[in-house]
């Protein structure tokens, strides 16, 4: 399975969506989306499972395509 940044970036490219447009569609702030698309869950800003669900919905991706790559996000003890 591809890593989270690659999956998100490829979907954005396929749909011709900018980070700003994705932010408008999801309600997630632009800088936060930019970091998630760049770093995935390895970066300084960890996306929540809810944010990942919103991103997958806006990008027309199956949730299973994104959440397994970020399985530890929001895990107990984090």
C-alpha positions as CSV (number, residue, x, y, z in Angstrom):
1,X,0.0,0.0,0.0
2,X,1.2,3.5,-0.8
3,X,2.0,5.9,2.0
4,X,-0.5,8.5,3.1
5,X,1.2,11.5,1.5
6,X,1.4,9.8,-1.9
7,X,-2.3,8.6,-1.7
8,X,-3.5,12.1,-0.8
9,X,-1.4,13.9,-3.3
10,X,-2.3,11.5,-6.2
11,X,-6.0,11.9,-5.4
12,X,-5.7,15.7,-5.3
13,X,-3.9,15.7,-8.6
14,X,-6.4,13.3,-10.2
15,X,-9.3,15.6,-9.1
16,X,-7.3,18.8,-9.9
17,X,-7.8,20.1,-6.3
18,X,-5.6,22.6,-4.6
19,X,-4.9,22.4,-0.9
20,X,-7.1,25.5,-0.5
21,X,-10.0,23.8,-2.3
22,X,-9.6,20.7,-0.2
23,X,-9.6,22.9,2.9
24,X,-12.8,24.5,1.8
25,X,-14.4,21.1,1.2
26,X,-13.4,19.6,4.5
27,X,-13.2,22.5,6.9
28,X,-9.7,21.5,7.8
29,X,-7.3,24.5,7.9
30,X,-5.0,24.9,4.9
31,X,-1.7,24.7,6.7
32,X,-2.8,21.5,8.5
33,X,-3.7,19.8,5.2
34,X,-0.4,21.0,3.6
35,X,1.6,19.3,6.4
36,X,-0.5,16.1,6.3
37,X,-0.1,15.9,2.5
38,X,3.6,16.5,2.8
39,X,4.4,14.4,5.9
40,X,1.5,12.0,6.5
41,X,1.5,10.8,10.0
42,X,5.2,11.0,10.4
43,X,5.2,14.8,10.6
44,X,4.9,17.2,13.5
45,X,1.1,17.5,13.0
46,X,-0.7,14.2,13.3
47,X,-4.1,14.0,11.5
48,X,-7.0,12.7,13.6
49,X,-9.1,9.8,12.3
50,X,-11.9,12.2,11.8
51,X,-9.7,14.5,9.6
52,X,-8.6,11.4,7.6
53,X,-12.2,10.4,7.1
54,X,-13.1,14.0,5.9
55,X,-10.2,14.0,3.5
56,X,-11.1,10.6,2.1
57,X,-14.7,11.7,1.6
58,X,-13.6,14.9,-0.1
59,X,-11.2,13.0,-2.4
60,X,-13.5,10.2,-3.2
61,X,-11.2,7.6,-1.6
62,X,-12.3,4.5,0.3
63,X,-11.6,5.0,4.0
64,X,-9.7,1.7,4.0
65,X,-7.2,3.2,1.5
66,X,-6.1,5.9,4.0
67,X,-6.8,4.7,7.6
68,X,-4.6,1.5,7.4
69,X,-1.7,3.7,6.5
70,X,-2.4,5.7,9.6
71,X,-3.6,3.0,11.9
72,X,-1.8,4.4,15.0
73,X,-3.4,7.8,14.7
74,X,-5.6,8.5,17.6
75,X,-4.7,5.2,19.2
76,X,-5.1,4.9,23.0
77,X,-2.1,6.2,24.8
78,X,-1.0,8.6,22.0
